[in-house]
Amino acid sequence: MSDPAMNKCSCHECGKHLKYPAEYEGTEIACPHCGKPTPLEQSQIKAIEPIPNTPAPPPMGGPGAPAPPPMSSPGRATATPSARGQATPDAKDPLAGAVPQDLLQSAQAAESNEPDPFTCEFCGADMEPEEKVCIECGERRPTIRNWNGTLIFRVAAGIVLALGLLILALQWTTTSKPFGLRQHSRHAVLVTLGLREEVDPAAATTNAPSATGTVAKDPDLVLQSHAMKPDQDNGVLYIRGTVKNISQYRYLGVKVKFNLKDASGSVIPGATISAYVQTIEAGKEWNFKALVLDPDAISYEPLLPVEGYR
């Protein structure tokens, strides 16, 4: 069965072309493009595109005239001939496909309170969804419209990662507060990575040139004074002295050690005493005393460097 004859006309309001069955000639419907009422009159475009001869419809209201299409709510309307009766699954509305896709997307955007993808948000000119700059006003569409939880998390993670890399770069390239690393800390990292050779501890203690040809600097914990003398109250023998933290950092677990010697000046085997403190702040001193229990101890010698870590 051939398709029924179709007529064409233009909307009186927006000028868009409409296509409709010939039996609707002379009726009035809501334009599927702009939603405003417009008559279906084929004569409007006869000068542009000839239409095949079709039988003239009976006058409006006369016997045999088709009923006007039912009007729906403003904005969208479809017409169904009353002569056909109730629609069946095989009977399609001739204007069902007349609503263009851009109007459907615009209606969906309006329902979800989002900008119309086919309209410029600044001047209202027509735009395609893939266009980024309006040719009328020159404004650019925003690239980010909604800040959801995933986007916020990614931005925050990127900021934290960038700050971490910046602090790491400052620690590695500077030696001053608040991020700088001490020379021996940087040296320890390079030794761990195999990029530098270990410095001889004996050479570091005596400030002598090491096997690598470098000269070790003074330690951060300095044994400033020390002496062996008995306590005034009970006569118990102690080694008393002062350790100073000359660095800009707090040191933890500070320990000073001494080897005891007998009357001949020889080191007494196993006779090593020490004093311990939990913390020495930057630039502060620690007054220590180490108890001497060996009765043969006449003198002593310090074991340097003073131990501690930060």
Backbone as CSV, one residue per row, in Angstrom:
resi,resn,N_x,N_y,N_z,CA_x,CA_y,CA_z,C_x,C_y,C_z
1,MET,0.858,-1.194,0.000,0.000,0.000,0.000,0.887,1.234,0.000
2,SER,0.640,2.181,-0.907,1.483,3.363,-1.021,1.192,4.326,0.127
3,ASP,2.172,5.178,0.436,2.013,6.160,1.502,1.000,7.205,1.101
4,PRO,0.195,7.726,2.026,-0.768,8.776,1.689,-0.052,10.022,1.221
5,ALA,-0.756,10.814,0.409,-0.162,12.053,-0.116,0.169,12.987,1.032
6,MET,1.348,13.616,0.966,1.819,14.516,2.012,1.964,15.912,1.434
7,ASN,1.499,16.904,2.146,1.635,18.308,1.760,2.719,18.964,2.611
8,LYS,3.146,20.124,2.154,4.162,20.891,2.868,3.717,22.338,2.973
9,CYS,4.119,22.966,4.090,3.871,24.386,4.275,4.909,24.930,5.233
10,SER,4.808,26.206,5.532,5.734,26.863,6.451,4.963,27.405,7.640
11,CYS,5.613,27.410,8.805,4.998,27.960,10.019,4.910,29.471,9.906
12,HIS,3.759,30.033,10.308,3.576,31.475,10.249,4.469,32.195,11.248
13,GLU,4.904,31.532,12.322,5.666,32.185,13.384,7.178,32.066,13.178
14,CYS,7.655,30.834,13.002,9.106,30.624,12.921,9.604,30.380,11.509
15,GLY,8.705,30.114,10.554,9.113,29.921,9.175,9.671,28.554,8.866
16,LYS,9.675,27.633,9.820,10.188,26.295,9.563,9.179,25.510,8.728
17,HIS,9.701,24.596,7.877,8.844,23.808,6.999,8.145,22.702,7.780
18,LEU,6.904,22.443,7.410,6.110,21.398,8.026,5.637,20.437,6.934
19,LYS,5.517,19.163,7.277,5.034,18.138,6.350,3.861,17.433,7.027
20,TYR,2.732,17.289,6.319,1.526,16.763,6.946,0.701,16.027,5.895
21,PRO,-0.176,15.138,6.315,-1.056,14.455,5.370,-1.992,15.450,4.682
22,ALA,-2.354,15.138,3.448,-3.178,16.066,2.659,-4.536,16.295,3.300
23,GLU,-5.022,15.334,4.064,-6.363,15.480,4.642,-6.409,16.512,5.761
24,TYR,-5.230,17.001,6.217,-5.202,18.027,7.259,-5.132,19.425,6.672
25,GLU,-5.227,19.554,5.373,-5.150,20.863,4.732,-6.252,21.775,5.297
26,GLY,-5.856,22.964,5.707,-6.797,23.946,6.226,-6.976,23.885,7.728
27,THR,-6.449,22.877,8.390,-6.578,22.809,9.849,-5.467,23.614,10.513
28,GLU,-5.577,23.780,11.811,-4.596,24.566,12.573,-4.031,23.678,13.698
29,ILE,-2.739,23.664,13.791,-2.058,22.865,14.830,-0.996,23.732,15.499
30,ALA,-0.408,23.198,16.583,0.738,23.851,17.224,2.005,23.434,16.493
31,CYS,2.810,24.382,16.105,4.044,24.088,15.349,4.966,23.229,16.203
32,PRO,5.442,22.103,15.677,6.361,21.252,16.477,7.718,21.895,16.707
33,HIS,8.030,22.997,16.025,9.331,23.662,16.199,9.271,24.760,17.251
34,CYS,8.269,25.633,17.148,8.186,26.758,18.085,7.042,26.621,19.070
35,GLY,6.104,25.687,18.823,5.008,25.465,19.749,3.864,26.438,19.617
36,LYS,3.892,27.352,18.640,2.819,28.328,18.487,1.824,27.849,17.433
37,PRO,0.513,28.251,17.541,-0.494,27.812,16.567,-0.189,28.337,15.159
38,THR,-0.385,27.505,14.169,-0.185,27.891,12.763,-1.130,27.072,11.890
39,PRO,-1.747,27.668,10.856,-2.625,26.909,9.953,-1.797,26.088,8.966
40,LEU,-2.350,24.967,8.555,-1.722,24.125,7.541,-2.290,24.510,6.190
41,GLU,-1.563,25.342,5.456,-2.007,25.864,4.172,-0.929,25.614,3.145
42,GLN,-1.242,24.726,2.221,-0.261,24.333,1.220,0.084,25.481,0.286
43,SER,-0.796,26.430,0.132,-0.609,27.489,-0.855,0.597,28.360,-0.524
44,GLN,1.104,28.279,0.740,2.193,29.162,1.122,3.479,28.858,0.374
45,ILE,3.728,27.619,0.009,4.999,27.276,-0.629,4.799,26.755,-2.041
46,LYS,3.618,27.022,-2.644,3.397,26.537,-4.010,4.362,27.171,-4.976
47,ALA,4.734,28.428,-4.731,5.639,29.097,-5.646,7.048,28.553,-5.541
48,ILE,7.365,27.883,-4.448,8.721,27.365,-4.235,8.825,25.931,-4.685
49,GLU,7.866,25.085,-4.325,7.944,23.666,-4.648,6.567,23.181,-5.080
50,PRO,6.401,22.782,-6.340,5.073,22.331,-6.806,4.632,21.082,-6.060
51,ILE,3.368,20.993,-5.767,2.783,19.866,-5.063,1.883,19.112,-6.035
52,PRO,1.935,17.773,-6.069,1.043,17.012,-6.971,-0.414,17.329,-6.684
53,ASN,-1.255,17.212,-7.754,-2.680,17.508,-7.614,-3.328,16.537,-6.634
54,THR,-4.004,17.081,-5.672,-4.708,16.285,-4.684,-6.131,16.789,-4.601
55,PRO,-7.049,15.937,-4.280,-8.449,16.387,-4.194,-8.620,17.395,-3.089
56,ALA,-9.377,18.427,-3.355,-9.604,19.488,-2.370,-10.394,18.931,-1.209
57,PRO,-10.008,19.270,0.010,-10.737,18.782,1.171,-12.095,19.452,1.267
58,PRO,-13.078,18.794,1.837,-14.398,19.424,2.027,-14.274,20.628,2.921
59,PRO,-15.168,21.575,2.798,-15.091,22.784,3.633,-15.208,22.446,5.102
60,MET,-14.580,23.330,5.903,-14.573,23.125,7.342,-16.002,23.145,7.871
61,GLY,-16.348,22.120,8.628,-17.673,22.046,9.238,-18.717,21.422,8.363
62,GLY,-18.384,21.142,7.063,-19.349,20.553,6.158,-19.430,19.061,6.342
63,PRO,-20.388,18.444,5.622,-20.499,16.982,5.748,-19.275,16.300,5.151
64,GLY,-18.756,15.308,5.881,-17.584,14.556,5.408,-16.266,15.211,5.724
65,ALA,-16.272,16.405,6.329,-15.005,17.088,6.642,-14.335,16.407,7.827
66,PRO,-13.003,16.251,7.764,-12.313,15.621,8.901,-12.330,16.522,10.116
67,ALA,-12.359,15.900,11.244,-12.352,16.670,12.492,-10.977,17.302,12.677
68,PRO,-10.908,18.498,13.240,-9.600,19.145,13.471,-8.782,18.321,14.468
69,PRO,-7.492,18.344,14.305,-6.643,17.564,15.221,-6.742,18.086,16.638
70,PRO,-6.738,17.178,17.604,-6.804,17.629,19.003,-5.543,18.386,19.380
71,MET,-5.728,19.433,20.170,-4.606,20.268,20.615,-4.182,19.829,22.010
72,SER,-2.909,19.688,22.184,-2.362,19.336,23.502,-1.884,20.598,24.199
73,SER,-1.146,20.435,25.214,-0.648,21.572,25.973,0.287,22.395,25.094
74,PRO,0.427,23.701,25.337,1.267,24.565,24.492,2.689,24.032,24.446
75,GLY,3.260,24.113,23.281,4.647,23.700,23.116,4.763,22.520,22.193
76,ARG,3.916,21.505,22.279,3.980,20.332,21.418,2.560,19.820,21.189
77,ALA,2.216,19.392,19.942,0.887,18.866,19.646,1.001,17.881,18.511
78,THR,0.175,16.903,18.519,0.062,15.927,17.434,-1.394,15.794,17.073
79,ALA,-1.663,15.460,15.827,-3.054,15.342,15.356,-3.324,13.919,14.951
80,THR,-4.483,13.423,15.311,-4.907,12.072,14.950,-6.275,12.160,14.294
81,PRO,-6.449,11.706,13.075,-7.760,11.818,12.410,-8.815,11.049,13.178
82,SER,-9.994,11.682,13.353,-11.088,11.008,14.044,-11.682,9.907,13.194
83,ALA,-11.480,10.022,11.819,-12.074,9.006,10.953,-11.416,7.662,11.139
84,ARG,-10.172,7.661,11.613,-9.472,6.386,11.773,-9.841,5.704,13.082
85,GLY,-10.450,6.416,13.964,-10.840,5.791,15.220,-9.654,5.670,16.163
86,GLN,-9.714,4.708,17.045,-8.677,4.514,18.057,-7.399,3.996,17.408
87,ALA,-6.250,4.528,17.824,-4.966,4.158,17.229,-4.612,2.738,17.626
88,THR,-4.001,2.020,16.698,-3.515,0.659,16.933,-2.006,0.670,16.935
89,PRO,-1.382,-0.415,17.409,0.085,-0.427,17.431,0.692,-0.221,16.059
90,ASP,-0.022,-0.613,14.949,0.555,-0.466,13.616,0.280,0.915,13.034
91,ALA,-0.726,1.640,13.574,-1.064,2.962,13.044,-0.197,3.993,13.726
92,LYS,0.661,4.688,12.956,1.587,5.662,13.503,1.043,7.075,13.316
93,ASP,1.350,7.919,14.276,0.973,9.320,14.185,1.803,9.975,13.090
94,PRO,1.209,10.594,12.082,2.004,11.160,10.977,2.928,12.282,11.420
95,LEU,2.658,12.913,12.543,3.515,14.012,13.015,4.352,13.611,14.224
96,ALA,4.343,12.284,14.512,5.091,11.854,15.708,6.580,12.117,15.566
97,GLY,7.098,11.989,14.341,8.530,12.237,14.130,8.847,13.650,13.741
98,ALA,7.865,14.552,13.851,8.105,15.923,13.419,8.903,16.725,14.438
99,VAL,8.993,16.277,15.696,9.732,17.014,16.721,11.220,16.776,16.505
100,PRO,12.005,17.784,16.177,13.434,17.574,15.932,14.175,17.220,17.207
101,GLN,15.355,16.642,17.007,16.149,16.193,18.150,16.626,17.342,19.012
102,ASP,16.897,18.508,18.377,17.393,19.632,19.174,16.354,20.129,20.162
103,LEU,15.043,20.086,19.750,14.004,20.509,20.692,13.852,19.521,21.835
104,LEU,14.014,18.229,21.547,13.948,17.241,22.624,15.076,17.450,23.622
105,GLN,16.293,17.681,23.117,17.424,17.905,24.019,17.256,19.204,24.783
106,SER,16.714,20.233,24.154,16.478,21.495,24.848,15.455,21.317,25.961
107,ALA,14.385,20.537,25.685,13.373,20.293,26.715,13.949,19.498,27.874
108,GLN,14.800,18.502,27.571,15.430,17.727,28.641,16.355,18.607,29.472
109,ALA,17.106,19.510,28.825,17.988,20.408,29.567,17.199,21.340,30.459
110,ALA,16.025,21.819,29.975,15.204,22.708,30.794,14.654,21.989,32.013
111,GLU,14.275,20.727,31.853,13.750,19.966,32.993,14.819,19.716,34.047
112,SER,16.066,19.550,33.646,17.144,19.286,34.595,17.881,20.552,35.023
113,ASN,17.338,21.730,34.691,17.924,23.023,35.068,19.344,23.184,34.530
114,GLU,19.607,22.649,33.351,20.908,22.799,32.710,20.781,23.752,31.527
115,PRO,21.910,24.377,31.103,21.847,25.286,29.952,21.436,24.549,28.682
116,ASP,20.714,25.260,27.807,20.288,24.688,26.535,21.521,24.457,25.660
117,PRO,21.785,23.206,25.209,22.985,22.952,24.413,22.942,23.583,23.040
118,PHE,21.768,24.033,22.576,21.648,24.615,21.246,21.509,26.131,21.293
119,THR,21.773,26.743,22.451,21.615,28.182,22.602,22.809,28.746,23.361
120,CYS,23.290,29.921,22.935,24.369,30.598,23.646,23.850,31.101,24.987
121,GLU,24.584,30.866,26.035,24.158,31.263,27.373,24.277,32.764,27.595
122,PHE,25.010,33.480,26.723,25.266,34.902,26.944,24.379,35.797,26.082
123,CYS,24.201,35.440,24.796,23.407,36.291,23.909,22.159,35.612,23.376
124,GLY,21.984,34.304,23.583,20.804,33.592,23.128,20.833,33.178,21.675
125,ALA,21.964,33.332,20.988,22.045,32.937,19.583,22.091,31.411,19.467
126,ASP,21.720,30.913,18.279,21.734,29.473,18.036,23.174,28.971,17.969
127,MET,23.418,27.822,18.612,24.732,27.184,18.616,24.546,25.677,18.558
128,GLU,25.526,25.000,18.007,25.548,23.553,18.030,26.222,23.092,19.323
129,PRO,25.837,21.913,19.831,26.444,21.457,21.095,27.957,21.319,21.040
130,GLU,28.516,20.977,19.864,29.967,20.792,19.794,30.721,22.105,19.645
131,GLU,30.036,23.220,19.400,30.703,24.509,19.264,31.079,25.044,20.644
132,LYS,32.264,25.607,20.738,32.771,26.125,22.008,32.702,27.643,22.104
133,VAL,32.732,28.351,20.970,32.720,29.809,20.969,31.533,30.288,20.143
134,CYS,30.771,31.245,20.682,29.623,31.802,19.975,30.107,32.768,18.889
135,ILE,29.625,32.580,17.656,30.059,33.451,16.563,29.371,34.809,16.614
136,GLU,28.325,34.947,17.427,27.610,36.213,17.516,28.253,37.159,18.531
137,CYS,28.494,36.660,19.741,29.057,37.513,20.797,30.519,37.213,21.112
138,GLY,31.039,36.087,20.627,32.439,35.759,20.860,32.742,35.166,22.215
139,GLU,31.713,34.900,23.032,31.943,34.326,24.349,32.200,32.823,24.233
140,ARG,33.012,32.301,25.153,33.344,30.878,25.180,32.496,30.168,26.223
141,ARG,32.019,28.989,25.857,31.238,28.207,26.805,32.121,27.718,27.947
142,PRO,31.585,27.686,29.175,32.392,27.157,30.290,32.678,25.686,30.092
143,THR,33.923,25.292,30.416,34.318,23.890,30.235,33.843,23.013,31.376
144,ILE,33.694,23.582,32.571,33.246,22.819,33.739,31.945,23.440,34.230
145,ARG,30.880,22.657,34.243,29.578,23.176,34.636,29.184,22.726,36.044
146,ASN,29.456,21.506,36.387,29.012,20.964,37.676,30.212,20.394,38.421
147,TRP,30.374,20.794,39.674,31.436,20.270,40.531,30.862,19.119,41.353
148,ASN,31.143,17.896,40.911,30.667,16.739,41.658,31.762,16.244,42.594
149,GLY,31.440,15.209,43.381,32.395,14.712,44.365,33.669,14.174,43.744
150,THR,33.554,13.493,42.611,34.738,12.924,41.967,35.678,14.017,41.478
151,LEU,35.123,15.070,40.873,35.958,16.154,40.370,36.645,16.893,41.510
152,ILE,35.928,17.137,42.609,36.537,17.813,43.759,37.662,16.973,44.339
153,PHE,37.467,15.647,44.430,38.516,14.775,44.959,39.759,14.807,44.071
154,ARG,39.564,14.790,42.762,40.721,14.807,41.859,41.492,16.112,41.967
155,VAL,40.780,17.236,42.054,41.461,18.524,42.180,42.229,18.602,43.499
156,ALA,41.601,18.154,44.605,42.277,18.188,45.905,43.492,17.268,45.913
157,ALA,43.362,16.074,45.330,44.501,15.161,45.274,45.640,15.738,44.447
158,GLY,45.312,16.421,43.353,46.354,17.048,42.547,47.083,18.148,43.300
159,ILE,46.336,18.946,44.091,46.967,20.012,44.872,47.893,19.424,45.940
160,VAL,47.427,18.390,46.639,48.257,17.762,47.679,49.528,17.153,47.076
161,LEU,49.381,16.487,45.932,50.548,15.895,45.278,51.545,16.967,44.844
162,ALA,51.037,18.081,44.305,51.931,19.158,43.879,52.675,19.769,45.072
163,LEU,51.973,19.974,46.192,52.636,20.509,47.394,53.690,19.547,47.924
164,GLY,53.386,18.233,47.903,54.372,17.256,48.355,55.631,17.269,47.508
165,LEU,55.468,17.362,46.199,56.641,17.428,45.318,57.424,18.714,45.535
166,LEU,56.716,19.827,45.801,57.405,21.086,46.065,58.225,21.013,47.347
167,ILE,57.645,20.448,48.417,58.387,20.319,49.684,59.586,19.407,49.512
168,LEU,59.431,18.302,48.772,60.553,17.406,48.537,61.669,18.114,47.778
169,ALA,61.307,18.933,46.793,62.324,19.672,46.045,63.037,20.680,46.937
170,LEU,62.294,21.362,47.822,62.924,22.320,48.732,63.839,21.624,49.733
171,GLN,63.427,20.470,50.241,64.275,19.736,51.173,65.582,19.287,50.534
172,TRP,65.515,18.941,49.267,66.709,18.399,48.612,67.653,19.492,48.132
173,THR,67.122,20.688,47.854,67.948,21.738,47.270,68.376,22.804,48.269
174,THR,67.830,22.812,49.495,68.189,23.828,50.478,68.679,23.157,51.754
175,THR,69.376,23.949,52.576,69.895,23.449,53.858,69.413,24.288,55.039
176,SER,68.549,25.265,54.803,68.067,26.133,55.873,66.643,25.761,56.240
177,LYS,66.155,26.343,57.332,64.783,26.109,57.756,63.822,26.705,56.753
178,PRO,62.589,26.210,56.692,62.028,25.116,57.494,62.100,23.750,56.813
179,PHE,62.534,23.704,55.537,62.473,22.441,54.800,63.841,21.852,54.503
180,GLY,64.902,22.586,54.733,66.219,22.148,54.291,66.727,20.906,55.006
181,LEU,67.520,20.117,54.316,68.171,18.936,54.889,69.611,19.282,55.251
182,ARG,70.081,18.714,56.359,71.493,18.864,56.722,72.357,18.101,55.736
183,GLN,73.624,18.506,55.675,74.532,17.865,54.728,74.673,16.372,54.999
184,HIS,74.767,15.991,56.286,74.963,14.574,56.572,73.698,13.761,56.275
185,SER,72.492,14.409,56.376,71.262,13.696,56.017,71.207,13.445,54.510
186,ARG,71.585,14.456,53.735,71.621,14.270,52.286,72.665,13.224,51.906
187,HIS,73.805,13.251,52.611,74.848,12.267,52.340,74.355,10.854,52.657
188,ALA,73.596,10.690,53.763,73.083,9.368,54.120,72.110,8.849,53.065
189,VAL,71.285,9.740,52.524,70.354,9.316,51.477,71.104,8.868,50.233
190,LEU,72.119,9.632,49.839,72.894,9.272,48.654,73.647,7.971,48.861
191,VAL,74.141,7.743,50.083,74.826,6.478,50.364,73.854,5.314,50.269
192,THR,72.632,5.504,50.794,71.625,4.443,50.727,71.255,4.109,49.282
193,LEU,71.210,5.119,48.443,70.876,4.906,47.031,72.066,4.426,46.209
194,GLY,73.244,4.351,46.830,74.434,3.899,46.114,75.057,4.951,45.228
195,LEU,74.733,6.227,45.459,75.267,7.308,44.639,76.483,7.976,45.255
196,ARG,76.862,7.579,46.461,78.033,8.168,47.130,78.613,7.135,48.072
197,GLU,79.907,7.212,48.299,80.582,6.274,49.186,80.468,6.741,50.636
198,GLU,80.476,5.753,51.551,80.376,6.044,52.970,81.657,6.708,53.464
199,VAL,81.502,7.696,54.368,82.653,8.389,54.945,83.154,7.615,56.152
200,ASP,84.463,7.527,56.309,85.069,6.813,57.428,84.712,7.520,58.734
201,PRO,84.081,6.829,59.706,83.715,7.489,60.971,84.915,8.034,61.723
202,ALA,86.037,7.345,61.694,87.224,7.833,62.396,87.706,9.149,61.804
203,ALA,87.647,9.225,60.483,88.059,10.469,59.845,87.088,11.590,60.165
204,ALA,85.804,11.253,60.270,84.822,12.272,60.607,84.995,12.781,62.015
205,THR,85.436,11.899,62.947,85.624,12.303,64.340,86.813,13.222,64.505
206,THR,87.860,12.944,63.823,89.095,13.721,63.967,89.190,14.861,62.974
207,ASN,88.153,15.046,62.129,88.160,16.074,61.109,89.314,15.908,60.135
208,ALA,89.743,14.650,59.946,90.824,14.380,59.017,90.247,14.021,57.664
209,PRO,91.054,14.178,56.586,90.554,13.796,55.260,90.208,12.322,55.235
210,SER,89.096,11.974,54.641,88.648,10.591,54.556,89.145,9.969,53.275
211,ALA,88.721,8.701,53.053,89.161,7.986,51.873,88.632,8.624,50.603
212,THR,87.539,9.337,50.698,86.972,9.974,49.498,87.576,11.336,49.235
213,GLY,88.476,11.809,50.130,89.104,13.092,49.925,88.332,14.249,50.506
214,THR,87.181,14.011,51.181,86.401,15.085,51.777,86.783,15.251,53.241
215,VAL,86.545,16.433,53.764,86.831,16.735,55.165,85.516,16.808,55.912
216,ALA,85.364,16.005,56.972,84.142,15.995,57.754,84.021,17.268,58.576
217,LYS,82.798,17.794,58.687,82.571,19.008,59.461,82.374,18.678,60.929
218,ASP,82.395,19.725,61.771,82.170,19.532,63.192,80.794,18.934,63.408
219,PRO,80.667,18.022,64.378,79.352,17.430,64.651,78.416,18.467,65.263
220,ASP,77.134,18.161,65.205,76.137,19.080,65.759,76.098,19.034,67.280
221,LEU,76.505,17.907,67.869,76.533,17.763,69.323,77.983,17.873,69.789
222,VAL,78.275,18.916,70.548,79.657,19.223,70.949,79.807,18.972,72.443
223,LEU,80.863,18.201,72.815,81.217,17.997,74.228,82.063,19.183,74.656
224,GLN,81.428,20.170,75.315,82.108,21.423,75.610,83.061,21.307,76.808
225,SER,82.642,20.643,77.863,83.476,20.543,79.072,83.204,19.215,79.758
226,HIS,84.189,18.698,80.472,84.022,17.445,81.215,85.156,17.325,82.231
227,ALA,84.825,16.732,83.376,85.813,16.555,84.444,85.320,15.470,85.392
228,MET,86.289,14.755,86.023,85.954,13.723,87.014,86.182,14.304,88.403
229,LYS,85.159,14.290,89.241,85.278,14.786,90.600,84.185,14.168,91.461
230,PRO,84.463,14.043,92.760,83.483,13.423,93.661,82.348,14.382,94.000
231,ASP,81.240,13.789,94.396,80.098,14.578,94.816,80.371,15.188,96.182
232,GLN,79.938,16.435,96.389,80.215,17.121,97.658,79.422,16.545,98.824
233,ASP,78.277,15.934,98.571,77.427,15.444,99.647,77.840,14.052,100.125
234,ASN,78.049,13.134,99.184,78.322,11.759,99.590,79.664,11.229,99.102
235,GLY,80.422,12.017,98.359,81.747,11.596,97.918,81.751,10.615,96.757
236,VAL,80.608,10.336,96.143,80.553,9.419,95.011,81.201,10.093,93.813
237,LEU,81.977,9.297,93.053,82.738,9.843,91.930,81.858,9.926,90.673
238,TYR,81.888,11.069,90.007,81.144,11.312,88.780,82.051,11.964,87.739
239,ILE,81.679,11.760,86.485,82.243,12.558,85.393,81.146,13.535,84.994
240,ARG,81.404,14.825,85.196,80.428,15.865,84.895,80.899,16.697,83.701
241,GLY,79.923,17.210,82.950,80.280,18.047,81.817,79.046,18.625,81.134
242,THR,79.275,19.197,79.956,78.210,19.877,79.200,78.301,19.474,77.735
243,VAL,77.132,19.133,77.169,77.001,18.865,75.735,76.060,19.913,75.160
244,LYS,76.472,20.542,74.053,75.660,21.589,73.436,75.249,21.173,72.030
245,ASN,73.989,21.453,71.711,73.456,21.217,70.362,73.632,22.514,69.567
246,ILE,74.581,22.528,68.641,74.886,23.743,67.896,74.126,23.815,66.564
247,SER,73.218,22.862,66.332,72.471,22.856,65.077,71.162,23.623,65.240
248,GLN,70.382,23.655,64.175,69.064,24.289,64.189,67.940,23.276,64.354
249,TYR,68.276,22.073,64.781,67.289,21.005,64.865,67.323,20.361,66.255
250,ARG,66.213,19.768,66.640,66.128,19.034,67.894,66.799,17.670,67.730
251,TYR,67.571,17.272,68.739,68.214,15.957,68.736,67.581,15.084,69.818
252,LEU,67.396,13.798,69.476,66.767,12.835,70.373,67.764,11.729,70.715
253,GLY,67.558,11.125,71.885,68.388,9.985,72.282,69.864,10.322,72.345
254,VAL,70.221,11.418,73.005,71.623,11.860,73.076,72.348,11.069,74.170
255,LYS,73.526,10.542,73.822,74.311,9.741,74.769,75.785,10.105,74.634
256,VAL,76.441,10.275,75.804,77.877,10.534,75.836,78.550,9.384,76.594
257,LYS,79.712,8.887,76.072,80.386,7.714,76.639,81.823,8.053,77.008
258,PHE,82.333,7.296,78.020,83.708,7.480,78.475,84.335,6.114,78.773
259,ASN,85.628,5.968,78.421,86.422,4.801,78.823,87.215,5.163,80.075
260,LEU,87.124,4.307,81.073,87.853,4.550,82.321,89.261,3.984,82.225
261,LYS,90.211,4.666,82.860,91.613,4.254,82.858,92.102,4.045,84.293
262,ASP,93.090,3.168,84.406,93.663,2.901,85.732,94.837,3.841,85.988
263,ALA,95.594,3.535,87.056,96.691,4.423,87.452,97.798,4.462,86.420
264,SER,97.958,3.386,85.639,99.011,3.368,84.616,98.597,4.062,83.339
265,GLY,97.366,4.518,83.260,96.881,5.192,82.067,96.291,4.268,81.032
266,SER,96.169,2.967,81.358,95.598,2.004,80.417,94.082,1.942,80.595
267,VAL,93.437,1.682,79.486,91.974,1.566,79.525,91.591,0.285,80.241
268,ILE,90.703,0.405,81.206,90.231,-0.751,81.950,89.242,-1.522,81.072
269,PRO,89.499,-2.808,80.779,88.595,-3.559,79.900,87.173,-3.619,80.475
270,GLY,86.202,-3.306,79.615,84.794,-3.372,80.009,84.340,-2.242,80.886
271,ALA,85.214,-1.318,81.208,84.840,-0.207,82.091,84.475,1.003,81.239
272,THR,83.294,0.962,80.705,82.786,2.083,79.910,81.504,2.586,80.549
273,ILE,81.453,3.874,80.831,80.271,4.468,81.453,79.676,5.481,80.472
274,SER,78.396,5.817,80.720,77.712,6.731,79.813,76.642,7.504,80.564
275,ALA,76.179,8.577,79.929,75.052,9.380,80.410,74.108,9.597,79.234
276,TYR,72.815,9.649,79.534,71.794,9.682,78.472,70.749,10.740,78.796
277,VAL,70.279,11.441,77.743,69.173,12.372,77.868,68.272,12.170,76.656
278,GLN,66.975,12.376,76.853,66.015,12.082,75.784,66.037,13.127,74.676
279,THR,66.158,14.414,75.028,66.039,15.473,74.027,66.963,16.627,74.347
280,ILE,67.569,17.210,73.307,68.270,18.488,73.399,67.732,19.378,72.285
281,GLU,67.135,20.495,72.665,66.587,21.401,71.675,67.703,22.132,70.929
282,ALA,67.341,22.749,69.805,68.326,23.461,68.989,68.955,24.605,69.776
283,GLY,70.289,24.654,69.798,71.013,25.718,70.483,71.065,25.589,71.989
284,LYS,70.560,24.489,72.574,70.531,24.316,74.022,71.682,23.430,74.500
285,GLU,71.906,23.463,75.836,72.968,22.677,76.458,72.378,21.622,77.381
286,TRP,73.167,20.590,77.600,72.779,19.497,78.512,73.914,19.279,79.504
287,ASN,73.612,19.505,80.773,74.587,19.272,81.844,74.430,17.834,82.332
288,PHE,75.410,17.017,82.073,75.320,15.589,82.376,76.249,15.226,83.533
289,LYS,76.005,14.016,84.094,76.943,13.416,85.039,76.836,11.903,84.901
290,ALA,77.984,11.255,84.787,78.071,9.803,84.628,78.722,9.208,85.872
291,LEU,78.074,8.237,86.476,78.543,7.631,87.723,79.719,6.703,87.451
292,VAL,80.804,6.853,88.225,81.999,6.006,88.119,81.957,4.997,89.278
293,LEU,81.840,3.683,88.933,81.731,2.651,89.960,83.006,1.819,90.120
294,ASP,83.871,1.822,89.114,85.098,1.013,89.180,86.092,1.674,90.140
295,PRO,86.531,0.952,91.189,87.454,1.566,92.171,88.843,1.814,91.601
296,ASP,89.207,1.146,90.493,90.537,1.342,89.912,90.591,2.520,88.960
297,ALA,89.439,3.135,88.688,89.404,4.228,87.725,90.041,5.468,88.332
298,ILE,91.090,5.936,87.653,91.787,7.144,88.079,91.547,8.282,87.094
299,SER,91.450,7.925,85.817,91.204,8.913,84.767,90.246,8.317,83.731
300,TYR,90.073,9.032,82.647,89.105,8.590,81.634,89.460,9.241,80.305
301,GLU,88.745,8.786,79.251,88.819,9.427,77.942,87.433,9.386,77.300
302,PRO,86.998,10.485,76.656,85.668,10.499,76.015,85.682,9.723,74.720
303,LEU,84.548,9.108,74.414,84.361,8.438,73.121,83.483,9.328,72.240
304,LEU,84.139,9.887,71.223,83.458,10.818,70.338,83.169,10.160,68.984
305,PRO,82.153,10.613,68.271,81.312,11.790,68.573,80.197,11.442,69.541
306,VAL,79.571,12.480,70.092,78.409,12.279,70.947,77.275,11.719,70.107
307,GLU,76.619,10.667,70.609,75.563,10.014,69.855,74.242,10.779,69.966
308,GLY,73.420,10.658,68.936,72.104,11.299,68.909,71.567,11.297,67.493
309,TYR,70.275,11.471,67.372,69.652,11.512,66.050,68.515,12.525,66.064
310,ARG,68.166,12.968,64.885,67.075,13.956,64.744,66.125,13.536,63.640
